[in-house]
Amino acid sequence: MLDAPKSERVKGVARLQQKDARFETGLFLLEGPQGLKELAKQPELAQEVFATTAALDKYEELFDALYEADVPIIEVSDLVMDKLADTKTPQGVVAVVSQFDVTLGELLESGPQLIAILDQARDPGNGGTVLRAADAAGADAVIFTTDSVDLYNPKLVRSTAGSILHVPCVIEQDPKELIAALKAAGIQVFAASAGGKLITEMGEQLSKPTAWIFGNEAHGVSEEMLEMADEIVALPIYGAAESLNLATAASVCLYASAFEMQRNR
């Protein structure tokens, strides 16, 4: 059992909570049983897994799948888990996982039909929730522009509830180059923003290959991105709320496209 929270081994793994360490190593931390469940389906991504005695007993079947794939599993004390985990009340499992973002070229070669773009979105919870919504709506990818939250931020990873392992992601994209490449690939680009055409009036236009741009939590989609979009699209507000938050708006837009795409197949 690994039971020395101040050991160099533990410190090295805990450093992956920091962006610079993740960048240097190409690794990130996947915490909790939901992440473990999805990782058991893709064990080739796992470098090693740290777990408390209680977690090893509670999630025995999941660990068996990782054992069979020859993934190293290290039993640790609760004090070590406290050091490795990013949460205040750890659930007893932290995996070290290889980063798996794809290039824009690789994505476009696959012929994507529905894409979510995060434009300078900074909140990791929102970023993860958008990724989870994209997964649920059957989107083909999530793209993060330059200055957006780090895909491998521990809070973002947790808030995806395992969806980070399902949806291809492209990171650090220059807005101008990104939009140009999408349009060249025949993908229409919509910016979700107030004052645009109501989504309820879009109809079959939503059934075509589409990339949705969702903007910064406080300032919305940047002027640069708005100017490059094929269409600015707004969600109707029927009640007294001034607006919807980023993740909620993204969920509605992605599902509206997914519904039309399914209906017009």
C-alpha positions as CSV (number, residue, x, y, z in Angstrom):
1,M,0.0,0.0,0.0
2,L,1.1,3.5,-0.8
3,D,0.6,5.4,2.5
4,A,3.1,8.3,2.5
5,P,1.2,11.5,1.3
6,K,4.5,13.5,1.2
7,S,6.4,11.0,-0.9
8,E,7.8,12.1,-4.3
9,R,5.6,9.5,-6.0
10,V,2.4,11.1,-4.6
11,K,3.6,14.6,-5.2
12,G,4.4,13.8,-8.8
13,V,0.9,12.5,-9.5
14,A,-0.8,15.3,-7.5
15,R,1.1,17.8,-9.7
16,L,-1.3,16.8,-12.6
17,Q,-3.9,18.9,-10.9
18,Q,-1.9,21.8,-12.4
19,K,-2.1,22.8,-16.1
20,D,1.6,23.1,-16.6
21,A,2.2,19.6,-15.4
22,R,-0.5,18.2,-17.6
23,F,1.0,20.0,-20.6
24,E,4.5,18.7,-19.9
25,T,3.4,15.1,-19.4
26,G,0.5,14.7,-21.7
27,L,-1.4,13.1,-18.8
28,F,-4.4,14.1,-16.7
29,L,-6.4,12.9,-13.7
30,L,-9.8,11.2,-13.9
31,E,-11.4,11.0,-10.5
32,G,-14.4,9.1,-9.2
33,P,-16.4,5.9,-10.0
34,Q,-18.2,7.3,-13.1
35,G,-14.9,8.0,-14.7
36,L,-13.6,4.6,-13.7
37,K,-16.7,3.0,-15.3
38,E,-16.0,4.6,-18.6
39,L,-12.3,4.0,-18.4
40,A,-12.9,0.3,-17.9
41,K,-14.3,0.4,-21.5
42,Q,-11.2,2.0,-22.8
43,P,-8.4,0.7,-20.6
44,E,-5.7,1.5,-23.2
45,L,-6.0,5.1,-22.0
46,A,-5.1,4.3,-18.4
47,Q,-1.5,4.7,-17.2
48,E,-2.3,3.7,-13.6
49,V,-5.1,3.8,-11.1
50,F,-4.9,4.7,-7.4
51,A,-7.7,3.4,-5.1
52,T,-8.5,3.1,-1.5
53,T,-9.2,-0.3,0.1
54,A,-12.9,0.7,0.4
55,A,-13.1,1.6,-3.3
56,L,-11.4,-1.6,-4.4
57,D,-14.1,-3.5,-2.6
58,K,-17.0,-1.3,-3.7
59,Y,-16.1,-1.3,-7.4
60,E,-14.6,-4.7,-7.7
61,E,-16.1,-5.5,-11.1
62,L,-14.7,-2.3,-12.7
63,F,-11.2,-3.0,-11.3
64,D,-11.4,-6.6,-12.6
65,A,-11.8,-5.2,-16.1
66,L,-8.7,-3.0,-15.6
67,Y,-6.7,-5.9,-14.1
68,E,-7.5,-8.0,-17.2
69,A,-6.1,-5.2,-19.4
70,D,-2.9,-5.1,-17.3
71,V,-3.5,-1.6,-16.0
72,P,-1.4,-1.0,-12.8
73,I,-3.7,-0.5,-9.8
74,I,-2.1,0.9,-6.6
75,E,-3.8,0.6,-3.3
76,V,-3.4,3.8,-1.3
77,S,-4.3,5.1,2.2
78,D,-7.1,7.7,2.7
79,L,-4.5,10.3,3.4
80,V,-2.8,9.7,0.1
81,M,-6.1,9.8,-1.7
82,D,-6.8,13.2,-0.1
83,K,-3.6,14.4,-1.7
84,L,-4.3,13.0,-5.1
85,A,-8.0,14.0,-5.4
86,D,-9.1,17.4,-6.3
87,T,-12.4,17.1,-4.4
88,K,-12.9,17.8,-0.7
89,T,-14.7,14.5,-0.2
90,P,-12.9,12.0,-2.5
91,Q,-14.7,8.9,-3.7
92,G,-11.6,6.7,-3.4
93,V,-10.5,6.5,-7.1
94,V,-8.1,8.6,-9.1
95,A,-6.8,7.4,-12.5
96,V,-3.8,8.8,-14.4
97,V,-4.9,8.9,-18.1
98,S,-3.3,9.8,-21.4
99,Q,-4.6,12.9,-23.1
100,F,-6.5,12.1,-26.2
101,D,-7.5,15.4,-27.9
102,V,-7.5,15.2,-31.7
103,T,-6.4,17.7,-34.4
104,L,-8.9,19.7,-36.4
105,G,-7.8,17.9,-39.5
106,E,-8.4,14.5,-38.0
107,L,-11.9,15.6,-36.9
108,L,-12.9,17.0,-40.3
109,E,-11.7,13.9,-42.1
110,S,-14.3,12.0,-40.1
111,G,-17.2,14.0,-41.7
112,P,-18.7,15.5,-38.5
113,Q,-22.4,16.6,-38.6
114,L,-22.8,18.4,-35.3
115,I,-20.1,20.3,-33.4
116,A,-20.0,22.4,-30.3
117,I,-17.5,25.3,-30.1
118,L,-16.6,26.9,-26.8
119,D,-15.4,30.5,-27.5
120,Q,-13.3,31.8,-24.6
121,A,-15.5,29.9,-22.1
122,R,-13.6,30.1,-18.8
123,D,-15.7,28.2,-16.3
124,P,-14.7,24.5,-16.0
125,G,-18.1,23.4,-14.7
126,N,-19.8,25.0,-17.7
127,G,-17.3,23.5,-20.1
128,G,-17.8,20.0,-18.7
129,T,-21.6,20.3,-18.8
130,V,-21.5,21.5,-22.4
131,L,-19.3,18.5,-23.3
132,R,-21.8,16.2,-21.5
133,A,-24.7,17.7,-23.3
134,A,-22.9,17.3,-26.6
135,D,-22.4,13.7,-25.8
136,A,-26.0,13.2,-25.0
137,A,-27.2,15.0,-28.1
138,G,-24.9,12.8,-30.3
139,A,-22.5,15.6,-31.3
140,D,-19.4,14.5,-33.1
141,A,-17.0,16.9,-31.3
142,V,-16.4,19.8,-29.0
143,I,-13.9,22.4,-30.0
144,F,-12.2,24.8,-27.5
145,T,-10.8,28.1,-28.9
146,T,-7.7,29.7,-27.6
147,D,-8.2,31.2,-24.1
148,S,-11.0,28.7,-23.3
149,V,-10.8,26.6,-20.2
150,D,-8.4,23.7,-20.3
151,L,-10.1,20.5,-21.4
152,Y,-8.2,18.5,-18.8
153,N,-9.0,20.8,-15.8
154,P,-10.1,18.4,-13.0
155,K,-13.4,20.2,-12.4
156,L,-14.2,20.1,-16.1
157,V,-13.3,16.4,-16.3
158,R,-15.6,15.6,-13.3
159,S,-18.5,17.6,-14.6
160,T,-18.6,15.6,-17.8
161,A,-19.5,12.5,-15.8
162,G,-17.4,10.3,-18.1
163,S,-18.5,11.9,-21.3
164,I,-15.0,13.2,-21.9
165,L,-14.1,9.7,-22.9
166,H,-16.9,9.6,-25.5
167,V,-16.6,12.8,-27.5
168,P,-13.6,13.8,-29.6
169,C,-12.2,17.2,-28.6
170,V,-10.0,19.7,-30.4
171,I,-8.2,22.3,-28.3
172,E,-6.4,25.7,-28.6
173,Q,-8.0,26.7,-31.9
174,D,-7.5,30.1,-33.5
175,P,-11.0,31.4,-34.2
176,K,-10.4,32.7,-37.7
177,E,-8.6,29.5,-38.9
178,L,-11.2,27.4,-37.2
179,I,-14.2,29.0,-38.9
180,A,-12.5,29.1,-42.3
181,A,-11.7,25.4,-42.0
182,L,-15.3,24.5,-41.0
183,K,-16.8,26.4,-43.8
184,A,-14.4,24.9,-46.3
185,A,-15.6,21.5,-45.1
186,G,-19.2,22.4,-45.8
187,I,-20.2,22.9,-42.2
188,Q,-22.5,25.9,-41.5
189,V,-21.6,27.9,-38.4
190,F,-24.2,29.3,-36.0
191,A,-23.5,31.6,-33.1
192,A,-25.8,31.4,-30.1
193,S,-26.5,35.0,-29.1
194,A,-29.4,37.3,-28.2
195,G,-30.8,39.4,-30.9
196,G,-30.4,36.8,-33.7
197,K,-32.9,34.7,-35.6
198,L,-35.1,32.6,-33.3
199,I,-34.2,29.0,-33.2
200,T,-37.9,28.1,-33.5
201,E,-37.9,29.6,-37.0
202,M,-34.9,27.7,-38.3
203,G,-36.7,24.5,-39.3
204,E,-34.8,22.2,-41.7
205,Q,-31.8,24.5,-41.7
206,L,-30.9,22.9,-38.4
207,S,-30.7,19.5,-40.2
208,K,-27.5,20.4,-42.2
209,P,-24.0,19.8,-40.8
210,T,-23.6,22.5,-38.1
211,A,-21.1,23.9,-35.7
212,W,-22.6,25.9,-32.8
213,I,-20.5,28.6,-31.2
214,F,-21.2,29.2,-27.5
215,G,-19.4,32.2,-25.9
216,N,-17.9,33.5,-22.7
217,E,-20.1,33.2,-19.6
218,A,-20.1,37.0,-19.0
219,H,-19.7,38.5,-22.5
220,G,-21.1,35.9,-24.8
221,V,-19.7,35.1,-28.3
222,S,-16.9,37.5,-29.3
223,E,-17.6,40.1,-32.0
224,E,-15.0,38.4,-34.2
225,M,-16.8,35.1,-34.1
226,L,-20.2,36.7,-34.5
227,E,-19.0,38.4,-37.7
228,M,-17.7,35.1,-39.1
229,A,-20.8,33.1,-38.3
230,D,-23.3,32.2,-41.0
231,E,-26.2,32.9,-38.7
232,I,-26.7,34.4,-35.3
233,V,-29.4,32.3,-33.5
234,A,-31.3,33.2,-30.4
235,L,-33.4,31.2,-28.0
236,P,-36.9,32.5,-27.2
237,I,-37.5,33.6,-23.6
238,Y,-41.1,32.9,-22.6
239,G,-40.8,33.8,-19.0
240,A,-39.2,36.6,-16.9
241,A,-35.6,35.3,-17.0
242,E,-33.2,37.7,-18.7
243,S,-31.2,34.9,-20.3
244,L,-30.1,31.3,-20.0
245,N,-26.6,30.3,-18.8
246,L,-24.1,28.9,-21.2
247,A,-24.5,25.2,-20.5
248,T,-28.3,25.4,-20.6
249,A,-28.4,27.4,-23.9
250,A,-25.9,24.9,-25.4
251,S,-28.0,22.0,-24.5
252,V,-31.1,23.5,-26.1
253,C,-29.2,24.4,-29.3
254,L,-27.5,21.0,-29.7
255,Y,-30.7,19.1,-29.1
256,A,-32.6,21.3,-31.6
257,S,-30.0,20.4,-34.3
258,A,-29.9,16.7,-33.2
259,F,-33.7,16.5,-33.4
260,E,-33.9,17.9,-36.9
261,M,-31.0,15.8,-38.1
262,Q,-32.6,12.6,-36.8
263,R,-36.0,13.7,-38.3
264,N,-34.5,14.3,-41.7
265,R,-32.4,11.2,-42.1
